Amino acid sequence: MFQITVYMYSMKLTELVKHFELYGVCIDCRRMEQLDIASIVAAGGSQLDVKTIRARVRCRQCNRRTADIRIVYSGPCGHARGFHYRD
């Protein structure tokens, strides 16, 4: 499991956009929100990886930084399967 997690967090966002969804999770206020991968790539460039985004995520509700990013496989049809990867 550790090797899969390390691999997923080093992937470029452009590699994830077709089959995965990213969620920022705030443990403090128990909030989870889907991140718009396409918008993040458009604003930050195609070289951004999950690890970089993970360091920048801030909760909109409590304004705290959260390093908890969930990577969910949604498949080619776009229906989330529930495979969550976290570090």
Biopython code that builds the backbone (N, CA, C, O; Angstrom):
import numpy as np
from Bio.PDB.StructureBuilder import StructureBuilder

atoms = [
    (1, "MET", "N", (0.821, -1.195, 0.000)),
    (1, "MET", "CA", (0.000, 0.000, 0.000)),
    (1, "MET", "C", (0.858, 1.249, 0.000)),
    (1, "MET", "O", (0.505, 2.232, -0.651)),
    (2, "PHE", "N", (1.977, 1.238, 0.713)),
    (2, "PHE", "CA", (2.836, 2.417, 0.794)),
    (2, "PHE", "C", (3.369, 2.828, -0.570)),
    (2, "PHE", "O", (3.384, 4.017, -0.890)),
    (3, "GLN", "N", (3.806, 1.868, -1.379)),
    (3, "GLN", "CA", (4.330, 2.189, -2.701)),
    (3, "GLN", "C", (3.262, 2.814, -3.588)),
    (3, "GLN", "O", (3.562, 3.741, -4.341)),
    (4, "ILE", "N", (2.037, 2.337, -3.521)),
    (4, "ILE", "CA", (0.941, 2.899, -4.304)),
    (4, "ILE", "C", (0.698, 4.344, -3.889)),
    (4, "ILE", "O", (0.546, 5.216, -4.744)),
    (5, "THR", "N", (0.659, 4.603, -2.590)),
    (5, "THR", "CA", (0.415, 5.945, -2.074)),
    (5, "THR", "C", (1.498, 6.901, -2.524)),
    (5, "THR", "O", (1.183, 7.993, -2.996)),
    (6, "VAL", "N", (2.752, 6.537, -2.398)),
    (6, "VAL", "CA", (3.855, 7.399, -2.816)),
    (6, "VAL", "C", (3.755, 7.675, -4.306)),
    (6, "VAL", "O", (3.943, 8.815, -4.729)),
    (7, "TYR", "N", (3.467, 6.676, -5.103)),
    (7, "TYR", "CA", (3.340, 6.849, -6.543)),
    (7, "TYR", "C", (2.206, 7.814, -6.889)),
    (7, "TYR", "O", (2.380, 8.700, -7.726)),
    (8, "MET", "N", (1.056, 7.647, -6.257)),
    (8, "MET", "CA", (-0.095, 8.484, -6.558)),
    (8, "MET", "C", (0.172, 9.945, -6.215)),
    (8, "MET", "O", (-0.241, 10.827, -6.968)),
    (9, "TYR", "N", (0.845, 10.229, -5.109)),
    (9, "TYR", "CA", (1.094, 11.603, -4.704)),
    (9, "TYR", "C", (2.162, 12.284, -5.550)),
    (9, "TYR", "O", (2.251, 13.511, -5.557)),
    (10, "SER", "N", (2.966, 11.511, -6.259)),
    (10, "SER", "CA", (3.971, 12.114, -7.137)),
    (10, "SER", "C", (3.468, 12.277, -8.571)),
    (10, "SER", "O", (4.181, 12.810, -9.421)),
    (11, "MET", "N", (2.252, 11.825, -8.841)),
    (11, "MET", "CA", (1.700, 11.934, -10.195)),
    (11, "MET", "C", (1.338, 13.374, -10.522)),
    (11, "MET", "O", (0.907, 14.134, -9.654)),
    (12, "LYS", "N", (1.516, 13.735, -11.773)),
    (12, "LYS", "CA", (1.096, 15.045, -12.265)),
    (12, "LYS", "C", (-0.429, 15.076, -12.321)),
    (12, "LYS", "O", (-1.071, 14.058, -12.580)),
    (13, "LEU", "N", (-1.000, 16.249, -12.076)),
    (13, "LEU", "CA", (-2.460, 16.377, -12.112)),
    (13, "LEU", "C", (-3.015, 16.034, -13.483)),
    (13, "LEU", "O", (-4.123, 15.510, -13.594)),
    (14, "THR", "N", (-2.253, 16.326, -14.526)),
    (14, "THR", "CA", (-2.723, 16.022, -15.885)),
    (14, "THR", "C", (-2.870, 14.515, -16.099)),
    (14, "THR", "O", (-3.641, 14.091, -16.960)),
    (15, "GLU", "N", (-2.145, 13.705, -15.334)),
    (15, "GLU", "CA", (-2.269, 12.255, -15.428)),
    (15, "GLU", "C", (-3.521, 11.746, -14.703)),
    (15, "GLU", "O", (-4.004, 10.652, -14.995)),
    (16, "LEU", "N", (-4.033, 12.518, -13.783)),
    (16, "LEU", "CA", (-5.177, 12.099, -12.977)),
    (16, "LEU", "C", (-6.514, 12.552, -13.531)),
    (16, "LEU", "O", (-7.544, 11.949, -13.228)),
    (17, "VAL", "N", (-6.517, 13.598, -14.334)),
    (17, "VAL", "CA", (-7.751, 14.291, -14.700)),
    (17, "VAL", "C", (-8.799, 13.403, -15.372)),
    (17, "VAL", "O", (-9.992, 13.642, -15.184)),
    (18, "LYS", "N", (-8.414, 12.411, -16.129)),
    (18, "LYS", "CA", (-9.384, 11.592, -16.876)),
    (18, "LYS", "C", (-10.075, 10.522, -16.035)),
    (18, "LYS", "O", (-11.236, 10.199, -16.289)),
    (19, "HIS", "N", (-9.392, 9.971, -15.049)),
    (19, "HIS", "CA", (-9.941, 8.816, -14.336)),
    (19, "HIS", "C", (-9.992, 8.968, -12.809)),
    (19, "HIS", "O", (-10.398, 8.042, -12.107)),
    (20, "PHE", "N", (-9.586, 10.120, -12.305)),
    (20, "PHE", "CA", (-9.545, 10.300, -10.851)),
    (20, "PHE", "C", (-10.182, 11.617, -10.442)),
    (20, "PHE", "O", (-10.318, 12.535, -11.251)),
    (21, "GLU", "N", (-10.568, 11.694, -9.177)),
    (21, "GLU", "CA", (-11.056, 12.924, -8.572)),
    (21, "GLU", "C", (-10.201, 13.192, -7.337)),
    (21, "GLU", "O", (-9.739, 12.256, -6.683)),
    (22, "LEU", "N", (-9.993, 14.460, -7.020)),
    (22, "LEU", "CA", (-9.264, 14.840, -5.816)),
    (22, "LEU", "C", (-10.223, 15.508, -4.844)),
    (22, "LEU", "O", (-11.083, 16.297, -5.235)),
    (23, "TYR", "N", (-10.059, 15.179, -3.579)),
    (23, "TYR", "CA", (-10.866, 15.790, -2.527)),
    (23, "TYR", "C", (-9.940, 16.319, -1.440)),
    (23, "TYR", "O", (-9.024, 15.624, -1.000)),
    (24, "GLY", "N", (-10.183, 17.542, -1.014)),
    (24, "GLY", "CA", (-9.502, 18.101, 0.142)),
    (24, "GLY", "C", (-10.353, 17.789, 1.360)),
    (24, "GLY", "O", (-11.568, 17.982, 1.336)),
    (25, "VAL", "N", (-9.722, 17.307, 2.426)),
    (25, "VAL", "CA", (-10.449, 16.919, 3.628)),
    (25, "VAL", "C", (-9.901, 17.700, 4.815)),
    (25, "VAL", "O", (-8.698, 17.682, 5.077)),
    (26, "CYS", "N", (-10.786, 18.382, 5.528)),
    (26, "CYS", "CA", (-10.411, 19.098, 6.740)),
    (26, "CYS", "C", (-10.822, 18.246, 7.934)),
    (26, "CYS", "O", (-12.010, 18.054, 8.197)),
    (27, "ILE", "N", (-9.848, 17.751, 8.635)),
    (27, "ILE", "CA", (-10.110, 16.908, 9.797)),
    (27, "ILE", "C", (-10.717, 17.740, 10.926)),
    (27, "ILE", "O", (-11.572, 17.248, 11.663)),
    (28, "ASP", "N", (-10.286, 19.000, 11.070)),
    (28, "ASP", "CA", (-10.748, 19.850, 12.165)),
    (28, "ASP", "C", (-12.241, 20.132, 12.117)),
    (28, "ASP", "O", (-12.928, 20.002, 13.130)),
    (29, "CYS", "N", (-12.754, 20.518, 10.947)),
    (29, "CYS", "CA", (-14.185, 20.846, 10.877)),
    (29, "CYS", "C", (-14.995, 19.779, 10.132)),
    (29, "CYS", "O", (-16.186, 19.961, 9.877)),
    (30, "ARG", "N", (-14.347, 18.679, 9.791)),
    (30, "ARG", "CA", (-15.005, 17.519, 9.170)),
    (30, "ARG", "C", (-15.673, 17.856, 7.839)),
    (30, "ARG", "O", (-16.797, 17.441, 7.557)),
    (31, "ARG", "N", (-14.958, 18.602, 7.056)),
    (31, "ARG", "CA", (-15.480, 19.029, 5.763)),
    (31, "ARG", "C", (-14.666, 18.366, 4.657)),
    (31, "ARG", "O", (-13.453, 18.198, 4.786)),
    (32, "MET", "N", (-15.333, 17.994, 3.574)),
    (32, "MET", "CA", (-14.639, 17.431, 2.422)),
    (32, "MET", "C", (-15.215, 18.092, 1.173)),
    (32, "MET", "O", (-16.430, 18.220, 1.021)),
    (33, "GLU", "N", (-14.315, 18.509, 0.281)),
    (33, "GLU", "CA", (-14.757, 19.166, -0.941)),
    (33, "GLU", "C", (-13.928, 18.682, -2.126)),
    (33, "GLU", "O", (-12.709, 18.533, -2.033)),
    (34, "GLN", "N", (-14.609, 18.442, -3.234)),
    (34, "GLN", "CA", (-13.913, 18.016, -4.443)),
    (34, "GLN", "C", (-13.139, 19.201, -5.011)),
    (34, "GLN", "O", (-13.648, 20.321, -5.077)),
    (35, "LEU", "N", (-11.904, 18.935, -5.419)),
    (35, "LEU", "CA", (-11.066, 19.955, -6.040)),
    (35, "LEU", "C", (-11.214, 19.855, -7.550)),
    (35, "LEU", "O", (-11.279, 18.756, -8.100)),
    (36, "ASP", "N", (-11.267, 20.981, -8.208)),
    (36, "ASP", "CA", (-11.417, 21.019, -9.662)),
    (36, "ASP", "C", (-10.030, 20.910, -10.297)),
    (36, "ASP", "O", (-9.308, 21.901, -10.405)),
    (37, "ILE", "N", (-9.670, 19.703, -10.711)),
    (37, "ILE", "CA", (-8.334, 19.438, -11.249)),
    (37, "ILE", "C", (-8.053, 20.296, -12.481)),
    (37, "ILE", "O", (-6.967, 20.864, -12.600)),
    (38, "ALA", "N", (-9.008, 20.396, -13.390)),
    (38, "ALA", "CA", (-8.807, 21.168, -14.620)),
    (38, "ALA", "C", (-8.517, 22.638, -14.318)),
    (38, "ALA", "O", (-7.654, 23.238, -14.958)),
    (39, "SER", "N", (-9.218, 23.218, -13.363)),
    (39, "SER", "CA", (-8.983, 24.619, -12.991)),
    (39, "SER", "C", (-7.624, 24.809, -12.332)),
    (39, "SER", "O", (-6.948, 25.811, -12.570)),
    (40, "ILE", "N", (-7.226, 23.856, -11.512)),
    (40, "ILE", "CA", (-5.918, 23.933, -10.850)),
    (40, "ILE", "C", (-4.801, 23.868, -11.884)),
    (40, "ILE", "O", (-3.833, 24.624, -11.803)),
    (41, "VAL", "N", (-4.931, 22.964, -12.857)),
    (41, "VAL", "CA", (-3.932, 22.845, -13.926)),
    (41, "VAL", "C", (-3.897, 24.129, -14.760)),
    (41, "VAL", "O", (-2.820, 24.612, -15.107)),
    (42, "ALA", "N", (-5.066, 24.680, -15.081)),
    (42, "ALA", "CA", (-5.125, 25.914, -15.874)),
    (42, "ALA", "C", (-4.444, 27.075, -15.149)),
    (42, "ALA", "O", (-3.787, 27.903, -15.781)),
    (43, "ALA", "N", (-4.597, 27.137, -13.845)),
    (43, "ALA", "CA", (-4.013, 28.238, -13.068)),
    (43, "ALA", "C", (-2.535, 28.021, -12.748)),
    (43, "ALA", "O", (-1.759, 28.975, -12.707)),
    (44, "GLY", "N", (-2.150, 26.768, -12.521)),
    (44, "GLY", "CA", (-0.797, 26.506, -12.043)),
    (44, "GLY", "C", (0.136, 25.805, -12.995)),
    (44, "GLY", "O", (1.332, 25.712, -12.719)),
    (45, "GLY", "N", (-0.364, 25.310, -14.104)),
    (45, "GLY", "CA", (0.489, 24.651, -15.072)),
    (45, "GLY", "C", (0.423, 23.141, -15.026)),
    (45, "GLY", "O", (-0.013, 22.547, -14.040)),
    (46, "SER", "N", (0.858, 22.538, -16.101)),
    (46, "SER", "CA", (0.744, 21.085, -16.268)),
    (46, "SER", "C", (1.748, 20.289, -15.445)),
    (46, "SER", "O", (1.629, 19.067, -15.358)),
    (47, "GLN", "N", (2.726, 20.940, -14.844)),
    (47, "GLN", "CA", (3.740, 20.214, -14.077)),
    (47, "GLN", "C", (3.378, 20.030, -12.605)),
    (47, "GLN", "O", (4.127, 19.399, -11.859)),
    (48, "LEU", "N", (2.239, 20.574, -12.183)),
    (48, "LEU", "CA", (1.829, 20.417, -10.788)),
    (48, "LEU", "C", (1.549, 18.956, -10.469)),
    (48, "LEU", "O", (0.948, 18.235, -11.265)),
    (49, "ASP", "N", (1.992, 18.534, -9.297)),
    (49, "ASP", "CA", (1.699, 17.178, -8.849)),
    (49, "ASP", "C", (0.826, 17.232, -7.592)),
    (49, "ASP", "O", (0.617, 18.299, -7.015)),
    (50, "VAL", "N", (0.332, 16.094, -7.189)),
    (50, "VAL", "CA", (-0.572, 16.015, -6.045)),
    (50, "VAL", "C", (0.132, 16.478, -4.775)),
    (50, "VAL", "O", (-0.481, 17.133, -3.933)),
    (51, "LYS", "N", (1.387, 16.151, -4.632)),
    (51, "LYS", "CA", (2.153, 16.541, -3.440)),
    (51, "LYS", "C", (2.196, 18.065, -3.295)),
    (51, "LYS", "O", (2.064, 18.580, -2.186)),
    (52, "THR", "N", (2.377, 18.776, -4.384)),
    (52, "THR", "CA", (2.409, 20.237, -4.356)),
    (52, "THR", "C", (1.059, 20.803, -3.953)),
    (52, "THR", "O", (0.983, 21.709, -3.124)),
    (53, "ILE", "N", (0.004, 20.276, -4.532)),
    (53, "ILE", "CA", (-1.348, 20.741, -4.210)),
    (53, "ILE", "C", (-1.668, 20.440, -2.752)),
    (53, "ILE", "O", (-2.282, 21.254, -2.062)),
    (54, "ARG", "N", (-1.262, 19.304, -2.302)),
    (54, "ARG", "CA", (-1.506, 18.887, -0.924)),
    (54, "ARG", "C", (-0.948, 19.903, 0.071)),
    (54, "ARG", "O", (-1.561, 20.162, 1.107)),
    (55, "ALA", "N", (0.201, 20.472, -0.238)),
    (55, "ALA", "CA", (0.834, 21.452, 0.647)),
    (55, "ALA", "C", (0.119, 22.804, 0.628)),
    (55, "ALA", "O", (0.321, 23.616, 1.531)),
    (56, "ARG", "N", (-0.708, 23.055, -0.379)),
    (56, "ARG", "CA", (-1.355, 24.359, -0.543)),
    (56, "ARG", "C", (-2.826, 24.397, -0.140)),
    (56, "ARG", "O", (-3.406, 25.478, -0.042)),
    (57, "VAL", "N", (-3.430, 23.258, 0.091)),
    (57, "VAL", "CA", (-4.876, 23.209, 0.340)),
    (57, "VAL", "C", (-5.216, 23.837, 1.689)),
    (57, "VAL", "O", (-4.584, 23.557, 2.708)),
    (58, "ARG", "N", (-6.229, 24.691, 1.661)),
    (58, "ARG", "CA", (-6.728, 25.355, 2.869)),
    (58, "ARG", "C", (-8.245, 25.215, 2.897)),
    (58, "ARG", "O", (-8.907, 25.369, 1.871)),
    (59, "CYS", "N", (-8.785, 24.925, 4.059)),
    (59, "CYS", "CA", (-10.229, 24.762, 4.222)),
    (59, "CYS", "C", (-10.919, 26.123, 4.085)),
    (59, "CYS", "O", (-10.501, 27.098, 4.710)),
    (60, "ARG", "N", (-11.960, 26.185, 3.279)),
    (60, "ARG", "CA", (-12.711, 27.429, 3.102)),
    (60, "ARG", "C", (-13.592, 27.753, 4.298)),
    (60, "ARG", "O", (-13.982, 28.904, 4.490)),
    (61, "GLN", "N", (-13.903, 26.752, 5.096)),
    (61, "GLN", "CA", (-14.793, 26.971, 6.234)),
    (61, "GLN", "C", (-14.041, 27.481, 7.460)),
    (61, "GLN", "O", (-14.441, 28.483, 8.053)),
    (62, "CYS", "N", (-12.961, 26.809, 7.847)),
    (62, "CYS", "CA", (-12.234, 27.197, 9.065)),
    (62, "CYS", "C", (-10.898, 27.880, 8.764)),
    (62, "CYS", "O", (-10.217, 28.339, 9.681)),
    (63, "ASN", "N", (-10.521, 27.950, 7.489)),
    (63, "ASN", "CA", (-9.309, 28.622, 7.009)),
    (63, "ASN", "C", (-8.007, 27.965, 7.478)),
    (63, "ASN", "O", (-6.949, 28.594, 7.443)),
    (64, "ARG", "N", (-8.077, 26.721, 7.910)),
    (64, "ARG", "CA", (-6.862, 26.005, 8.329)),
    (64, "ARG", "C", (-6.297, 25.230, 7.147)),
    (64, "ARG", "O", (-7.025, 24.800, 6.252)),
    (65, "ARG", "N", (-4.994, 25.066, 7.172)),
    (65, "ARG", "CA", (-4.353, 24.233, 6.156)),
    (65, "ARG", "C", (-4.619, 22.778, 6.492)),
    (65, "ARG", "O", (-4.571, 22.367, 7.651)),
    (66, "THR", "N", (-4.899, 22.014, 5.457)),
    (66, "THR", "CA", (-5.076, 20.581, 5.630)),
    (66, "THR", "C", (-4.219, 19.867, 4.599)),
    (66, "THR", "O", (-4.269, 20.191, 3.412)),
    (67, "ALA", "N", (-3.453, 18.921, 5.037)),
    (67, "ALA", "CA", (-2.607, 18.155, 4.120)),
    (67, "ALA", "C", (-3.291, 16.862, 3.703)),
    (67, "ALA", "O", (-2.668, 15.987, 3.101)),
    (68, "ASP", "N", (-4.557, 16.747, 4.022)),
    (68, "ASP", "CA", (-5.281, 15.512, 3.728)),
    (68, "ASP", "C", (-5.962, 15.620, 2.369)),
    (68, "ASP", "O", (-6.965, 16.317, 2.217)),
    (69, "ILE", "N", (-5.408, 14.925, 1.393)),
    (69, "ILE", "CA", (-5.966, 14.869, 0.043)),
    (69, "ILE", "C", (-6.369, 13.426, -0.223)),
    (69, "ILE", "O", (-5.589, 12.506, 0.024)),
    (70, "ARG", "N", (-7.565, 13.228, -0.719)),
    (70, "ARG", "CA", (-8.030, 11.889, -1.104)),
    (70, "ARG", "C", (-8.045, 11.810, -2.618)),
    (70, "ARG", "O", (-8.555, 12.704, -3.293)),
    (71, "ILE", "N", (-7.493, 10.753, -3.135)),
    (71, "ILE", "CA", (-7.497, 10.491, -4.577)),
    (71, "ILE", "C", (-8.487, 9.361, -4.801)),
    (71, "ILE", "O", (-8.310, 8.259, -4.282)),
    (72, "VAL", "N", (-9.525, 9.637, -5.572)),
    (72, "VAL", "CA", (-10.601, 8.672, -5.774)),
    (72, "VAL", "C", (-10.643, 8.276, -7.242)),
    (72, "VAL", "O", (-10.744, 9.130, -8.123)),
    (73, "TYR", "N", (-10.564, 6.985, -7.496)),
    (73, "TYR", "CA", (-10.685, 6.488, -8.857)),
    (73, "TYR", "C", (-12.138, 6.601, -9.285)),
    (73, "TYR", "O", (-13.028, 6.060, -8.630)),
    (74, "SER", "N", (-12.376, 7.307, -10.387)),
    (74, "SER", "CA", (-13.748, 7.458, -10.885)),
    (74, "SER", "C", (-13.975, 6.693, -12.180)),
    (74, "SER", "O", (-15.115, 6.564, -12.628)),
    (75, "GLY", "N", (-12.922, 6.189, -12.782)),
    (75, "GLY", "CA", (-13.040, 5.396, -14.000)),
    (75, "GLY", "C", (-13.386, 6.221, -15.223)),
    (75, "GLY", "O", (-13.673, 7.412, -15.107)),
    (76, "PRO", "N", (-13.363, 5.608, -16.381)),
    (76, "PRO", "CA", (-13.636, 6.326, -17.621)),
    (76, "PRO", "C", (-15.068, 6.825, -17.736)),
    (76, "PRO", "O", (-15.335, 7.753, -18.500)),
    (77, "CYS", "N", (-15.990, 6.230, -16.994)),
    (77, "CYS", "CA", (-17.397, 6.656, -17.068)),
    (77, "CYS", "C", (-17.701, 7.788, -16.086)),
    (77, "CYS", "O", (-18.774, 8.387, -16.156)),
    (78, "GLY", "N", (-16.772, 8.091, -15.171)),
    (78, "GLY", "CA", (-16.948, 9.208, -14.252)),
    (78, "GLY", "C", (-17.696, 8.906, -12.971)),
    (78, "GLY", "O", (-18.012, 9.830, -12.222)),
    (79, "HIS", "N", (-17.990, 7.649, -12.693)),
    (79, "HIS", "CA", (-18.689, 7.296, -11.456)),
    (79, "HIS", "C", (-17.669, 6.865, -10.410)),
    (79, "HIS", "O", (-16.953, 5.882, -10.604)),
    (80, "ALA", "N", (-17.604, 7.587, -9.319)),
    (80, "ALA", "CA", (-16.618, 7.296, -8.268)),
    (80, "ALA", "C", (-16.781, 5.867, -7.750)),
    (80, "ALA", "O", (-17.890, 5.422, -7.454)),
    (81, "ARG", "N", (-15.688, 5.178, -7.650)),
    (81, "ARG", "CA", (-15.686, 3.785, -7.205)),
    (81, "ARG", "C", (-15.419, 3.651, -5.707)),
    (81, "ARG", "O", (-15.691, 2.604, -5.120)),
    (82, "GLY", "N", (-14.897, 4.686, -5.099)),
    (82, "GLY", "CA", (-14.641, 4.651, -3.668)),
    (82, "GLY", "C", (-13.257, 4.189, -3.279)),
    (82, "GLY", "O", (-13.046, 3.868, -2.109)),
    (83, "PHE", "N", (-12.306, 4.135, -4.183)),
    (83, "PHE", "CA", (-10.943, 3.799, -3.837)),
    (83, "PHE", "C", (-10.261, 5.078, -3.359)),
    (83, "PHE", "O", (-9.998, 5.980, -4.154)),
    (84, "HIS", "N", (-9.980, 5.152, -2.081)),
    (84, "HIS", "CA", (-9.377, 6.351, -1.501)),
    (84, "HIS", "C", (-7.926, 6.088, -1.173)),
    (84, "HIS", "O", (-7.594, 5.070, -0.565)),
    (85, "TYR", "N", (-7.070, 6.992, -1.569)),
    (85, "TYR", "CA", (-5.651, 6.909, -1.230)),
    (85, "TYR", "C", (-5.341, 8.115, -0.378)),
    (85, "TYR", "O", (-5.692, 9.242, -0.729)),
    (86, "ARG", "N", (-4.694, 7.885, 0.727)),
    (86, "ARG", "CA", (-4.240, 8.996, 1.530)),
    (86, "ARG", "C", (-2.877, 8.676, 2.089)),
    (86, "ARG", "O", (-2.497, 7.513, 2.223)),
    (87, "ASP", "N", (-2.167, 9.694, 2.404)),
    (87, "ASP", "CA", (-0.807, 9.567, 2.912)),
    (87, "ASP", "C", (-0.822, 9.524, 4.409)),
    (87, "ASP", "O", (0.234, 9.419, 5.034)),
]
sb = StructureBuilder()
sb.init_structure("model")
sb.init_model(0)
sb.init_chain("A")
sb.init_seg("    ")
for serial, (resi, resn, name, xyz) in enumerate(atoms, 1):
    if name == "N":
        sb.init_residue(resn, " ", resi, " ")
    sb.init_atom(name, np.array(xyz, "f"), 0.0, 1.0, " ", f" {name:<3s}", serial, name[0])
structure = sb.get_structure()
